[in-house]
Amino acid sequence: MVDKLLILIFVIFNLSVSANSQSKELFDESFDDDMLLQRGWYDGTSVRISKNSFRGTGAIEYEWKIGNQQVLGSSPQRHLFAPVEEIYIRFYLRLSEKWQWTKVNWHPHLIHLLTNSNGELDGPAATHLTLYIEPVNGKLRLATQDIQNDHMPHGLTQGPLKGGYNGMLYDSREILFNDDKWHCIEAYFKLNSLNTKDSVSNNDGIIMGWFDRKKVIDHTNVILRSTDFPDMKFNQLLMAPYFGPGLLNNSQQLWIDELVVATRKDDPGTKTPKLTIPAGICFYTDSSRISDDREKRFTYGLNINSPWENGGSLFMHFPEHLEYNTAGNTILRHYDSIPAPWIISPDKLQASYRVESPALRNVFIESFVRKLNESELPANVSGVKLAMHIFNKGNEILPVIRALLCVQYSGLKGFPQKMEHNFEHNFILIDGNLKSLSELETSNPDATFKGCVVRDCPQNDTRAEAAGGLIVQKMDLALSVVSSLDNRRKIIIWWTPGKSMIANARIPCMHADPYFGTVKPGEDAWAEGLILFTDGDAETVVRFLIEQDRKIF
């Protein structure tokens, strides 16, 4: 059952999920191959797909070289969609290392939105309305122009002409693009309403922008059209990265991935609809756990529904922290400000992600979970397969890697809550026997945070030492058991190769954490585990896991 290849079979699902019942997806594009013409794109002459993708197998690539201002790799591309008065766009953008800005207050252009007031091949620089989504000097910019309206009865709505151009600029306050990581860019535009009887344009148009889920542009009093265009609607996206003449002399690239065009974004002010969770074991994420408060942001969090009817669910940080060296330097943290990484299958029976460490270039982490079949387990046991794989493609040695995989059990019906005799219901395996944490010696007998290390493991760190919660004896393997208050139900957490256990009664949570050791440049390390649910005797499950354990020290 233990299968090293499991984590390498990394299934990626292309899912399209509407923000709410009122939102309608217009089209999406994953850029996994160069067959854009077959998916409704037009007016392009070339497509270059890079494997340097945020998700899936590809991302579209644009390139510039020193001495050549023309964009290389991919050409501009257009896509029509059903005409709408409001539009939401999300895509992921990555700028190459040593990206150079223009040092003037314009360019590069990137994504344009056009309307049905112009033709399907009209250029974006002179129209009745063009909207722009672009990075300028490190800030996110949403902008507008309507040069062609200069001679219309009601004239220009986007400011006076200056040097033959006009426009309104809506920039983020802070510099946001300051690295070469993937970032989630979102924009929402809504045309203003019109009082056609009195020929008045109401200032109720909307322009909003988000960077990695945080709103950074917010204007709700905008005029985008006049009564000269009562039937104006958005109907075209033009992807055309472009630097004007003389503004760039640098070799650099950008990549765009996972584009979604819809009619609306979920309104942060509205109540999030209640999740519909299928019966039995399944996986889901909860948007309420993605917070602007870093201590409440659980980027890699995953909910695991229990097999018991109305039995509740576990919440798992996968990981809470992933560190290296004795100082605890960062690979991943639960508060990482990156786009939500989990991709969950339509049946919710497996989930996965692949991310690059926000702190370490060219260090990649893959995590995978799936529901186990009955044939893979002892009788009367249900469970989940877990796997994590670390790839060090960088130049730095990663010594003494420490993974903290926090399993919070207060969401399970009938299980201990915060400070509810938790350690009487937390068990580990010592000398072949399950022992409750309440009966194991620590230097501080009142410790609410306890830890234990696996016998013969070269890493003896649990984070419990400082609070006097380190258990004196060594455990046989990284196996932790939590029982319900009536001791009828149990969950068993196991990782191999295993390093340690920690348990915190104040959360409450329990870990069985894997061992990765030291990973040198060009090397990788992997570990796999199980979370099992049973109403029966835990001893049977323990014997099963002892047989599966992979000893490497």
N, C-alpha and C positions, 0 to 999 in steps of 0.2 A: 504494500500500500504506500510505503514511503517512496516517493518517486522524485529523483533529482531533476528530471526533465519537466516537472509540472510548472515551475515558475518560468521556464523558457517558452512554454506554450502560452504566449501572452496575448490573450484574445482581446481585441479592441472592437467596441461596438459603436456604430455611428447612430447616435440617438438624437432625435429632434423632439424637444419638450417645450410646449408653449408655456409662457409665463403664467397665464391664467386662462380661464374659460373664454374671455373676451379677446384674447390675443390670437391672431392668425398668422401662421408662418407663410411667408411669400416664396422664399426659396432658401436653400442652404448649400454650402460648398465646402468640402473637406480637403480639396486639392491633393487627393491621394494618387492621382495620375494626371497625365497631360491631355485627357480627352474632354476638355472644357467645351468644345463645340457641340458635343453630343449632349451636354447638359444645359444648353440654352445660352451660353456665352457667344458673343459675336464681335466683329470688328477687331480681332486680334490677329497677329501674324506669327507669334511664337509663344511657347510656354516652356518654362524650365521648372521642373519639380525637384526639390531638394529633399533628401531623407532627413534633413535637419528640421524635423516637424515638432509641433507642440503635441499633437495627438495623431494617431493613425500612421500611415506609411509615407506621407509626403506633405510638403508645404510649397506654395509658389514662391519663387525667388526672383528678386530684381537686383541688378548689380551695376556699379559704376567703377570705372578705372581711371587712374591718373592720365590726364591728357585726352580723355574722351568723355564729354559731358552727356552723351546719349545713354539712355538706360539700356542695359544689356540683359541677356537671359530671357526675360519675359517681356512681352509688349503690353500696352494698354488693353484692357478687356472690358466689354460692356455686357450687361444683363438686364433685360426688361422684366417687369413684374406687374401684377394687377394694380391699376391706379388707386392710390389711397391718400388720404389727407393727413395721416400721421404715420410715422415710420420709426422702427427701432432696428438698430444694427449692432451686432456684436462680432468681433473678430479678435484673433490673437496676433500680436505684432512683436517681432524681434528685430532689433538693430544690431549690426555686427560690431565687434570689438573695434575701438578707436574710431567710432562713428564721428563724422565731422558735420557741424552745423554751418549754416550760411553766414552767421554773425550779422545779418540784417533781419528785419522784422517780417520776412516772408520766405516761404519754401522750406522744405519740399512739399509739393502737393502729394496726396496719397489716394484717398477715397472721395469720390464726388457723387452727389445725388442730383438728378435732373428731373424735370417735370414734363407732363404731356403738353405744355405750352411751347415746347420745342420739339424738333424732329429726333428720330432715333439715332442719327449720326452727327448731330450738331456738337460743335466743340464746347467744352465746359466754360471757357474764359469769357464768353459773351453770350448770355442767354437771358431769358425773362426771370429765371431764378436758378442758381446753382448753390448747393450747400457743400461744405468741405469738412472732412475729418482728417486731421493731419498732426504730426509732431513738428513743432517749430521751436528751435533753440531750447529743447528739453521739456517744453510744456505741451500739454494737449490743447489743440486749437480746434474749435468749431467755428466756421466762418460762412459768410454769404456774399453773393453779388447778384445784381440784376441790371447789367449794363444796357441790355437791349430795351429797357423801359425808358430810356432817356427821352424818347419822342412820343411816348404813350400819353394819353390824356391826363392821367394822374401822376405821371413821371416816375422817378426812381424811389424805391422804398428802402434801399440798402446804403444810403449815404450818397453824398455828391461825388461827381467824377473828379478824380485827381490823377492827372497824367494819363487820361483815357481809361482809367479803371475806377471802380468803386467797391465798397464792401464794408461789412461789419465783422468785427473780430471778437470772439468769445473764448478767452484763454483761461486755463487753470492758473491759480495763483502761484503754485509751487512748481519747481522743476521736477518732473516725474521720470523722464527718460534719462537715466544716468548710468545704465549698465547694459549688458548685452544678453539679458534674460528675456524670456517670453512674458508678455503682459497682456492682460485682457482689456480691450478697449470697447466701450459701449457708448452709443449715442442715441438720443431720442429727439425727434423733431415733430412738431405739430403746427400745421398752417393756422394762421389767425382766422377768426370768423369775419364775416362781412355784413355790413348794413347796406345792402344794395339799393334800398329805397332812398337813402340819403347820401349814397356814394361815400360811405365812411368805412375805413379799415379799422376794426377793433384791435386794440393792442393786447390780445390774449393768446398769441402764438407762444410756442414752448421750444426751448433749446436746452438740452441737458446732456451732460457727459459724465462717464464713470471711468476710473482707472483702477484696475484690479479690485472691482466691486465698490470702490469708494467714490461717492459723487464729488466731482471736482468742478463742474460747471452747472449752473442752475439759473435759468432765466425764464420767467413765465409771463412776461409782458412785451413780447416781441411782435413786430409786424413783418411778415414775410411776403405778403402780396397785397395788391390793391383791388378795387372793384373792377379794374380793367380785366381781371382774370378770375371770374367767379367759379369757373370750372377747373381751375388749376389743381392738379394732383401729382404727387410723386409717382414716377413710373419707371425710372431707370437708375441703375448703379453703374458708375464708371470707375474702374480701378486703374489708376494711371499715375504711379509714382514719377515725379518730375522735379528736376532742379533747373531753374532758369539759367540763361547764358552767363558765364563768369562767376557763378555762385558756388561752384564746387571744383576742387582739384584734389581728389582723394579717392583711393580704392576702398570701396565699402559695399555692403550688401544689406538688404532687408528681406524678411520673410513674413508672409501672411498665411494664416491657417484658420480653419474652423469658422468660416463666415456664416452668419445667420442673419437673414433679413425678415422681419416680422412687422406686425402693425403696432404692437405695444410692448412695453416692458412692465413687469409687475410693479405696481405702485408701492413704494416702501411704506406709505401711510395706511395701506389697507391691511386687513387681517389676513395672514397666510392661511390658505385653505387647509383643512385637516388632511393629513396624509392618509391614503388608503393603503393599508398594509395587508397583503395576502396572509392566509392562515399558514402556520408552520414556519420552518426556517426560511428566512429570506434576508436580503440586505437592502438598506436604504440609507440615505443621508437626510439631514434635517437642516434646512437653511437657517433656523433660529440659532444654530451653533456656530454660524459664521458672523462674527461681530467685529465692529470697528475697534472695540476694546481688546487689545492683544491677549490679555489674560482670559478672555472669554471666547477667543477665536480658536476653533478646533479644526484646523485645515484638513488634517488627515483622519478625522473622526468618521467612524462607520457604525451604524446601528445593525445589530444582529437579532432578528426576531426569534423567540424561543419556539420549540416544537409543541409546547404545552398550550392547550386551549385557554385563551385569556391569561396566558402566563407572563406577558410582558416581554421585555427585550433587554439585551446587553448593549452598552455603549463602549466602543473600543477606540482608543487612540492608537493609530497604526502608522507611525509611532507618535508617542507623546514627545519624546526627545530621541534623537539619534546623534551621538557625540563621538569624538575621538580624542585621544591622549588623556593624560591624567588631569589636565586642566578642564576638560569637558568642552572643547571647542565644537562649534556647530557644524553638523551636516544637515539635519532637519530639525525644526521645532514646531510644536503644535500651533504656534502663532505666526508661522510663515505667511507673509502677505503675497500669496500666489493664487491664481485661479483655482477653484475647487477641482481637485485632480481625479476623483473617483469616477470611473465609467462603469455603470451597472447594466447588466444585461436586461432585455425587456421582461424576462420572466423573474427577475430579481434573485436568481439563484447563483450568480457569480458576479464578481466585481474585480476591477484591477486599476492600477495607475502606473505611470512611468514619469518620473520627474527628474530634473537636474537640480542638484543642491543649490539653493539660493546663495549659499555662502562659499561654495567651492566649485569653480568652473570644471566641467568635464567629469564630475562625479555624479553618477546616475543611480537612482533607486527604483526598483520595480517591486510592487506588492500585489498579491493576488489572493483572493478568497473564493471558495465555492462550497456549495452544499454537498455533503458526502452521501453516497448511495448506501442503502441498507446492507448490500453485499460487502461493503468495505469495513463494516463495523461488527462488534459483538452484538448479540441479541439484546433488544430493548434499549439500544443506545442510538441517539441521533447526534449529528455533528457537522462541523465545519472544518475544511482544510484551509490552512494558512501558509503563505510562503513570502519570503522577502529575499531580494537579491541586490547586492551592492556591487557596482562596477566602478573601478577607479581608472578612468581614462585620462586623468590629469598627471601632474608632475610631482605631487606631494605624497609622501608616505602617510598613511592614515593608521597610526598605532592605537592599540587599546580601544577599539570601537565598543561603544556601549549603547545598546538599544533598550529603550524603556517603552514597553507595549502595555499600556494601562487598560485593564478590563474592569469597567464599572458595573456593578451588579444590582444597584438599588432599584433599577427599573424592572427587575424580575419580581413577580408577585410572590409574597411569602418569604422573601429573602431578607437578611438583615439590612437595616437602614443605617444611617450615620450614627456611630457610637452606640450601636445596639448589640452589645456582646459579640462584636464581629469576630474577634480572634478565637472564640469558642466554636465558630463555624468556618474557620479558615484552616486548612490542613496542608502539610507537605510530607514527603516520603523520606524517612530517616531510618537507615538500617533495615529496610524492607517493610517498615510499618508506617501507616499514616498517623501523624501526630498533629494535634491542634496547636496553633501558635500560642494559645493561652498557657500551655503546659511546658513551653520551651524557654530556656533560660536566656535572659538578656541582661546587660549591665544596668539598664533602667527598667525596673519591673512595671513602671507605669507608662511605658512608651506606647504611643498610638500609631507609630510608624515602625514596622519591623521588616527585617531583611535577612536573607540567608543565601549562601553561595553553594554551588554544586561542588561536591568532593572532587579534588584533583584539578579543578578549573584554574588556569594560570591567572585569571582575573578575579581579584577578591574585592570587588567594589559593589555596593548596593545602594548607597546614599542614606542608609539607615544608621551608619556608624556614628554620625555626629549627634544623633538624638538618643544614643544608647540603646538602639533597637536591634543591633546585630545579634542574631541567634548564634550561640557559641558552637553548636554542632553543625556539621555539614550535611546537606541534603543529597540524596542519591542521584537525582536528576531534576531537571527544570520542570517540575510537575506541581501544580497547585490545585487545590480542591476547595470549593465553596459550597456549603450545604444550606438548605432553607432552614428557617427557624424551627420547623418540626422535624428536620433532618431526613425528610422523605426524598426531596429532590436535591440533585447535585449537579454542579458544572465542574468540569475538569479541564484545566488549561495546561498545555504541554508544548514545549519547543525542543528541537534537537538540531544541532548540538546546543546544549543548554548551559547557561551561565549562572543565573541567580533567580531569586524570588524577592519581591517586596509586596507589602500589604499596608494599606493606610485606612484606618478605621474612620477617619474624619471625612473621607470622600463619599462612600467607601469603595475601595478597589482592591484588586489583587493581580499581581503579575506572575508570569513565568517567562523570563526574558532569555533570548537566544545569545549564543556566543558567535562573534564574527572575527575576533582576534585582530591582527594587523593586516591591512590590505595595501600592498605596494602598488606603484604605478604599473598599469597594464594587467593587474590581477583583479579577481573578483571573489566574492564570498557569498554564501547563501545559507539560509536556514529555513526550516519548515516546522509547522506545528499543527495542533488540533485544538478546537474547543468542543467538548463533548457534553451532552445533556443526558441524564439518566434518572429514572425513578428507582433504580435497583441498587445493588451493592457496588460501591465504588471500587472495592478490592478487585473485582473482575476486570474492570476497565484499567486499573493500574497495572495488572499483570500483562494485559494486552499492550500497553504503552512501553513497558520495560522491554518487551521483545522488539519493539520498533526503534528504540533509542539508538542514535548514531554516536558512538563514543569516538572522540578524536584526541582525547588526552587521558 
